[in-house]
Amino acid sequence: MLPSTSTYLLKNAGVPMSISEAQSIALNPNRASVTHTGEGVCLVDVKIAAGTIAQIIPAGTKPVSSSGDIPVVDLQGGLVWPCFVDMHTHLDKGHIWERSPNPDGTFARAIDTVRADAEKNWNADDVYQRMQFGLKCSYAHGTKAIRTHIDSAGEQGTVSLGVFEALQTEWGDRLILQAVSLVSLDYFLTPAGEKLADKIAQIGGILGGVAYMNPDLDKQLDRVFSLAQERGLNLDFHTDETDDPESVTLREVAKTAIRHEFSGQIICGHCCSLAVQPPDLVTETLTLVKAANIGIVSLPMCNLYLQDRQSGRTPRWRGVTLLHELKAAGIPVVVASDNCRDPFYGFGDHDVLEVFNMSVRIAHLDRPWEDWPRTVTTTPADLMGLPNLGRIGVGLPADLILFKARNFSELLSRSQRDRTVLRQGREIDTTLPDYRELDDLL
């Protein structure tokens, strides 16, 4: 238990340097006493005062301007991370698996199953309860900000976006929520698509949709970029969620962005086919993506589940995009939750640590660790326009996660269910909601 006082010291905190000011402390040649590991973690003492990080100093150093003794919590080298940022979720689809499982686990059946479930069940109360459940899980696990894609076509879009607005207000003191419209891009060629763009602008959301290869793709992309520019909106696309090497919608989004001289933020999620394309096409695409200033979000758990799935056949590939190559090209890369307990992914608990853990295994995001922790903290925060989130620094809110694990091997070998989550320096209740809360929706 942490002290009840508003000022205290976290002693011997193992802070990843890439997501904190500890990096400048550790690399300061005048700080010979700093202890740091080969995994990019250094030991520091973190002073918290009135909900804010007041000081970060080498472990064992006396806090500056300390009036009298303050309570000390010795973390014994336990890791301290900033609260997570989950940049790509589908909260409106979540937790329908028990009533609408995916019969064969394929992408096509996932689409059909979700559509049927929505037509039958997705009234405001149903969507509210399931989204609320997801938010409870995210908050308890230590997430601070979430971007969710919302199925937005027709009347269902009106219902679900209305629920999102209500939850955004109700959770405003605990979670930062962003909404992205989710429709196929041909929708924006209709009057309803323009009205949707107006609605997204009204709620301060992000304009988005699914890009499919089709003869009208250029026209569709030109239209959505124009709608976004006219309203000052950022863009977030689903691109190339397939193992078809002929699917190059990521490249086409980048070309359109350059052609429109688009100055807003663009995010492209999935980008799976990039991993099965020839090297010359990959090089061309990465060059365009870099020039267009596009951030890439990979969803390793969901894509591992869906991609290359055929009955009676062992999958041959992992479904993830080229994270190492994208990062080496200077393109911002993020990993995120995606779907949770729905026909697109039958598992999950809205725990970004699980996302990072699985991503490390699936995509070999391990030694050297370098700045891979940024993929669930600093980088998504920056891409979401939240520069004070996803990092540990003096003057920032003490929104932290304390782990008993002292290194990455310990961190990623157990579930860390005993983590401590701080919000503004205060320990929160990390009890997860009971699945029985959803029983009346079955």
Helices and strands as residue ranges (DSSP letters): E 7-16, G 17-19, H 22-27, E 35-36, E 41-49, E 52-58, E 72-74, E 80-82, E 84-89, H 107-121, H 124-141, E 143-151, H 154-170, E 176-182, G 185-189, H 191-202, E 207-211, H 217-231, E 235-239, H 249-260, E 266-270, G 272-276, H 279-291, E 294-298, H 300-306, H 323-328, E 333-335, H 352-363, G 372-376, H 378-383, E 400-402, H 408-413, E 420-423, E 426-427, G 435-441
